[in-house]
Amino acid sequence: MASKALVHFAIHPRHRMHFIFGANTDVGKSIVSTGLVRAAAACEDNQLVSYIKPLQCGGSDEAFVLRHDRHNQGSSGSSAPKLNCRTLFSWNTPASPHLASRWENLPISNNEVITALGVSLGDIIDFNASTENQPPKSITSTTIVETAGGALSPSSSSPLNDFTSGSHWGWSTQADLYSSFNLPVVFVGDAKLGGISVTLSSLEALWNRGYKVDAVVFIGGENNRNEECNSVSDATRFGEGNAEALREYVMMQSSNQEKVPGKRISNIADEAIVLLPPLPAMPVPLDEWYENNSDSFLNLHHLLNEKWHAYFS
């Protein structure tokens, strides 16, 4: 069920904002978020780059972003944009937010999440950056909001939410929780064997709630976690197959759209479906992987800017 909280901010053409949704947990949302933060920070027009994690359970994705931000590592001059990272609500337990909030007796309601995120985004839009010398269509700030788990994973639970029954506090899905913001999405698909169905199902869930999906990113399958995948080449092959299946699905659904009244689907261009190579065995730092794929993230960054401009045309 969608949140009833009011969103007190309006999108602005100079301040690009995207949600990062995923097909599931552990598909690489933080990896992609960090790559997009790095790409935005490398562009001179950006005066502010923001990463927001509304709900964090165990660990710190914010710390991961800061760890891999090359500008934060002192490699840039004074002209580097300001990096703003925020975690709005967190629990120690590495579990779904609806369970972590119950187990730690730290309820956070849908309205609290929506209000806190709305304030954070409003602060970014009000950021007092000088834009006098910027081109008319330049984007002066980029914001990445990373959701938790998959598109239909639970939000935090609270006795103040709907459908509370006794000790079972109510909760919403991630997709329902954030739908009132009307922000576009970068979706991280599942590149592993068996990932096609969960990727398409999650995209359908987002489309049916009115989200615009600007791009889909796959990170080559993780062969060390899958008995059916025996090499890096196998992992890459599964990733390529899943990306190709999405292209074919979008083509089929687009051609059938007129035949199914009310059918919602985003027309995702081929260049907006991105396949990245598999990650090195963790916990190896990913600096080299990011450097090797910097062009891919920069291309995606520019594509998202073009999409953002189109919303105001």
C-alpha positions in Angstrom: 0.0 0.0 0.0 1.4 3.4 -0.9 2.3 5.8 1.8 -0.2 8.6 2.7 2.6 11.0 3.6 2.8 14.2 1.5 6.0 14.9 -0.4 7.0 18.5 0.1 9.3 19.2 -2.8 9.1 19.6 -6.6 11.6 18.3 -9.0 13.9 20.8 -10.7 15.5 20.7 -14.1 19.0 21.5 -12.7 18.8 18.9 -10.0 18.7 15.4 -11.4 17.4 12.7 -9.0 17.1 8.9 -9.6 16.0 6.0 -7.4 18.1 2.8 -7.6 15.9 -0.2 -7.4 17.0 -3.8 -7.8 15.6 -7.2 -8.7 16.7 -8.6 -5.4 19.2 -8.0 -2.6 22.8 -8.6 -3.5 22.4 -7.8 -7.2 24.7 -4.8 -7.0 22.6 -1.7 -6.2 25.4 -0.2 -4.1 28.0 -1.0 -6.8 26.0 0.8 -9.4 25.1 3.7 -7.1 28.8 4.2 -6.3 29.7 4.1 -10.0 27.1 6.8 -10.8 28.3 8.9 -7.9 31.9 8.7 -9.2 30.7 9.6 -12.7 28.7 12.6 -11.5 31.7 13.8 -9.4 33.9 13.7 -12.5 31.7 16.2 -14.4 32.6 19.8 -14.0 28.9 21.1 -14.1 28.0 19.2 -10.9 28.5 21.3 -7.8 26.8 18.8 -5.5 26.6 15.0 -5.7 24.4 13.3 -3.2 23.9 9.7 -2.2 21.0 8.8 0.1 20.2 5.5 1.7 16.8 5.8 3.4 16.8 2.4 5.1 20.0 0.5 6.1 20.1 -2.9 7.9 23.5 -4.0 9.0 26.8 -2.6 7.5 26.9 0.7 5.8 26.4 1.3 2.1 27.2 5.0 2.7 30.7 3.9 3.9 31.1 1.8 0.7 30.3 4.8 -1.5 32.8 7.0 0.5 35.4 4.3 0.3 35.3 4.2 -3.4 34.9 7.8 -4.2 38.1 8.8 -5.9 37.5 12.5 -5.2 37.2 11.8 -1.5 40.6 10.1 -1.8 42.3 13.4 -2.5 42.9 12.9 -6.2 41.0 16.1 -7.3 41.5 19.8 -6.8 39.3 22.4 -5.2 36.9 22.4 -8.2 35.6 18.9 -7.2 31.9 18.9 -6.4 30.7 18.5 -2.8 29.8 14.9 -1.9 26.8 14.6 0.4 26.1 11.1 1.8 23.2 10.4 4.1 21.7 7.3 5.8 18.3 8.3 7.1 17.4 5.3 9.3 19.5 2.3 10.3 19.4 -0.9 12.3 22.2 -3.2 13.3 20.5 -6.4 12.2 21.4 -7.6 8.7 17.8 -8.5 7.8 14.8 -7.1 6.0 13.8 -3.7 7.4 10.4 -4.9 8.6 12.1 -7.6 10.7 15.1 -5.5 11.9 12.7 -2.8 13.1 10.6 -5.4 15.0 13.5 -7.3 16.5 15.3 -4.2 17.7 12.0 -2.6 18.8 12.9 0.5 16.7 9.8 1.1 14.6 9.9 3.6 11.7 6.7 4.4 10.0 6.1 5.0 6.3 5.3 8.6 7.0 8.6 9.1 8.8 10.6 7.7 5.9 8.7 9.7 3.3 9.0 12.9 5.4 12.7 12.5 6.0 13.5 11.7 2.4 11.3 14.6 1.2 13.2 17.0 3.5 16.6 15.7 2.3 15.6 16.1 -1.3 14.2 19.5 -0.7 17.5 20.6 1.0 19.3 19.5 -2.1 17.1 21.5 -4.4 17.5 24.5 -2.1 21.3 24.1 -2.2 22.7 27.6 -2.7 24.9 26.8 -5.7 25.8 29.6 -8.0 24.6 28.8 -11.5 25.0 32.2 -13.2 27.9 31.0 -15.4 26.4 27.6 -16.2 24.8 26.8 -19.6 21.0 27.0 -19.5 20.4 23.3 -19.6 23.3 22.3 -17.3 22.7 20.0 -14.3 24.3 21.4 -11.2 23.5 18.5 -8.8 23.0 14.8 -9.1 21.2 12.7 -6.4 21.2 8.9 -6.1 18.7 7.3 -3.7 19.3 3.6 -3.1 16.4 1.5 -2.0 16.7 -1.6 0.2 16.5 -5.2 -1.2 14.3 -5.8 -4.2 11.5 -3.7 -5.6 8.9 -5.6 -3.6 11.1 -6.1 -0.5 9.5 -4.8 2.8 10.1 -1.4 4.2 10.5 -0.8 7.9 7.5 -1.8 10.1 5.7 0.3 12.6 2.5 0.1 14.7 1.6 3.4 13.0 1.5 1.8 9.6 -1.6 0.3 8.0 -2.3 -3.4 8.5 -0.8 -3.6 12.0 -2.1 -6.6 13.9 -0.9 -7.1 17.5 2.9 -7.5 17.5 3.0 -7.7 13.7 3.5 -4.1 12.7 2.4 -3.1 9.3 4.8 -2.3 6.4 4.8 -1.4 2.7 6.9 -2.7 -0.2 9.8 -0.5 -1.4 8.0 0.2 -4.6 4.8 1.4 -2.9 6.7 3.4 -0.3 8.5 5.7 -2.7 5.9 5.9 -5.5 4.6 9.4 -4.5 8.0 11.0 -5.3 7.5 10.5 -9.0 11.3 10.1 -9.6 12.7 8.0 -12.4 14.6 4.8 -11.8 17.9 3.1 -12.6 17.1 -0.6 -12.2 19.8 -3.2 -11.3 18.8 -6.6 -12.9 19.8 -10.0 -11.8 22.5 -11.3 -14.1 22.8 -14.8 -12.7 21.2 -18.0 -13.9 17.5 -17.8 -13.0 17.6 -14.0 -12.9 15.4 -13.3 -15.9 12.1 -14.0 -14.2 12.8 -11.9 -11.1 14.2 -9.1 -13.2 11.1 -8.9 -15.4 8.7 -9.4 -12.5 10.3 -6.5 -10.6 10.2 -4.3 -13.6 6.5 -5.1 -14.1 5.9 -4.2 -10.4 7.6 -0.8 -10.9 5.8 0.0 -14.2 2.5 -0.9 -12.8 3.0 1.6 -10.0 3.8 4.3 -12.5 7.6 4.4 -12.3 9.6 5.5 -15.3 12.6 3.2 -15.7 15.4 5.1 -17.5 18.0 2.4 -17.5 18.7 -1.2 -16.5 22.2 -2.3 -15.4 23.4 -5.9 -15.1 26.6 -6.9 -13.4 28.0 -10.2 -14.8 26.9 -13.2 -12.7 28.8 -14.2 -9.6 30.1 -17.7 -10.5 31.5 -18.4 -7.0 27.9 -18.6 -5.7 26.3 -20.7 -8.4 27.1 -24.4 -9.0 25.8 -24.1 -12.6 28.3 -21.4 -13.4 31.8 -22.7 -13.5 33.9 -19.8 -14.8 34.0 -16.0 -15.4 33.1 -16.6 -19.0 30.0 -18.6 -17.9 29.1 -15.7 -15.6 29.5 -13.2 -18.4 27.4 -15.5 -20.7 24.5 -15.6 -18.3 24.7 -11.8 -17.9 24.6 -11.3 -21.6 21.7 -13.7 -21.9 19.7 -12.0 -19.3 20.3 -8.5 -20.8 19.3 -9.8 -24.2 16.2 -11.4 -22.8 15.2 -8.0 -21.4 15.7 -6.3 -24.8 13.5 -9.0 -26.4 10.9 -8.7 -23.7 10.7 -4.9 -24.0 10.3 -5.2 -27.8 7.6 -7.8 -27.4 5.7 -5.8 -24.8 6.0 -2.6 -26.8 4.5 -4.2 -29.9 1.7 -5.7 -27.8 1.0 -2.5 -25.8 -1.8 -1.3 -28.1 -3.5 -4.7 -27.8 -3.6 -4.6 -24.0 -5.5 -1.5 -22.7 -3.9 0.0 -19.6 -0.7 -1.9 -20.0 2.2 0.0 -18.6 5.8 -0.4 -19.8 8.8 1.9 -20.3 10.4 1.9 -23.7 14.0 1.2 -22.7 16.5 1.9 -25.5 19.2 -0.6 -26.3 21.9 1.8 -25.0 20.1 2.1 -21.7 20.5 -1.7 -21.0 24.0 -1.9 -19.7 26.0 -5.1 -19.0 29.1 -4.7 -16.7 31.7 -7.4 -16.3 31.7 -9.6 -13.2 33.2 -8.3 -10.0 36.5 -9.6 -8.7 36.3 -12.1 -5.8 35.3 -10.1 -2.7 36.6 -8.6 -0.5 39.1 -7.2 -3.0 38.8 -3.4 -3.2 36.9 -2.4 -6.4 39.0 0.6 -7.3 40.5 -1.1 -10.3 37.1 -2.5 -11.4 35.6 1.0 -11.3 38.5 2.5 -13.2 38.2 -0.1 -15.9 34.5 0.6 -16.2 34.6 4.4 -15.8 33.6 5.0 -19.4 30.5 2.8 -19.0 29.4 4.8 -16.0 30.1 8.1 -17.6 28.1 7.1 -20.7 25.2 6.1 -18.4 25.5 9.3 -16.5 25.2 11.4 -19.7 22.3 9.2 -20.9 20.4 9.8 -17.6 21.0 13.6 -17.9 19.5 13.4 -21.4 16.5 11.5 -20.0 16.1 14.1 -17.2 16.1 17.0 -19.7 13.5 15.3 -21.7 11.1 15.3 -18.7 11.1 19.1 -18.8 10.9 19.5 -22.6 
